[in-house]
């Protein structure tokens, strides 16, 4: 099943309230730098976290550079979600000079 893909500029142009941004990196990577509004769901935990996803919104999946997020987007598409991969990932987001968050999130 082919997965849609957009770049970080296209992601930035979207209304954040209309989507769910999922970061599939590991917690230490997420703490170092993340796109604002991203929800951390490490790749290995995605199958067990399907109930945490909003099925009414498209899922935009991001990782460091696009490989892990493509795997997650393919899996989520196979589960019936509207999943889109973010090409270039968080590295491209940061390299482009866009604002990013750091640190541990309080849950």
TACORLIN-V524726 format. One record per residue. N is the residue number from 1. RES is the residue in one small letter. PSI is psi in whole degrees, 0 to 359 (NA if undefined). D_CENTER is the distance of its C-alpha to the mean C-alpha in Angstrom with 2 decimals. Layout:
((N/RES/PSI/D_CENTER) (N/RES/PSI/D_CENTER))
This chain:
((1/x/121/18.80) (2/x/145/17.31) (3/x/135/13.66) (4/x/153/13.07) (5/x/139/11.50) (6/x/167/11.44) (7/x/178/11.74) (8/x/330/10.86) (9/x/319/14.12) (10/x/320/13.39) (11/x/315/10.15) (12/x/331/12.50) (13/x/351/15.12) (14/x/155/13.49) (15/x/115/14.64) (16/x/338/12.06) (17/x/348/14.32) (18/x/2/14.00) (19/x/171/10.40) (20/x/121/7.98) (21/x/118/4.60) (22/x/125/3.29) (23/x/119/3.69) (24/x/16/6.19) (25/x/180/8.68) (26/x/157/12.02) (27/x/320/13.24) (28/x/323/15.38) (29/x/317/12.80) (30/x/320/10.75) (31/x/328/14.24) (32/x/316/15.20) (33/x/135/12.74) (34/x/154/9.49) (35/x/132/8.52) (36/x/136/10.66) (37/x/356/9.70) (38/x/144/6.45) (39/x/127/7.39) (40/x/120/8.02) (41/x/91/8.62) (42/x/145/9.93) (43/x/314/10.23) (44/x/343/13.91) (45/x/354/13.58) (46/x/311/11.48) (47/x/326/14.88) (48/x/356/16.42) (49/x/15/13.89) (50/x/326/14.08) (51/x/345/16.29) (52/x/354/13.79) (53/x/144/11.78) (54/x/105/13.31) (55/x/352/14.91) (56/x/353/16.21) (57/x/149/13.12) (58/x/147/10.96) (59/x/124/7.50) (60/x/121/5.04) (61/x/129/2.88) (62/x/149/3.02) (63/x/212/6.15) (64/x/312/9.54) (65/x/352/10.81) (66/x/349/9.44) (67/x/305/11.46) (68/x/323/9.78) (69/x/326/6.70) (70/x/318/9.72) (71/x/314/11.46) (72/x/318/9.09) (73/x/319/8.93) (74/x/313/12.68) (75/x/312/13.33) (76/x/324/11.79) (77/x/318/13.75) (78/x/336/16.73) (79/x/4/16.51) (80/x/5/16.90) (81/x/152/13.56) (82/x/96/12.73) (83/x/136/9.51) (84/x/131/8.56) (85/x/144/7.42) (86/x/105/6.98) (87/x/136/10.28) (88/x/336/11.28) (89/x/201/8.07) (90/x/327/8.83) (91/x/317/12.40) (92/x/323/12.90) (93/x/309/11.69) (94/x/315/14.19) (95/x/333/16.77) (96/x/357/16.98) (97/x/10/18.16) (98/x/152/15.63) (99/x/142/15.74) (100/x/159/13.52) (101/x/158/13.99) (102/x/172/15.46) (103/x/176/17.23) (104/x/136/17.13) (105/x/140/16.05) (106/x/129/18.99) (107/x/NA/18.51))
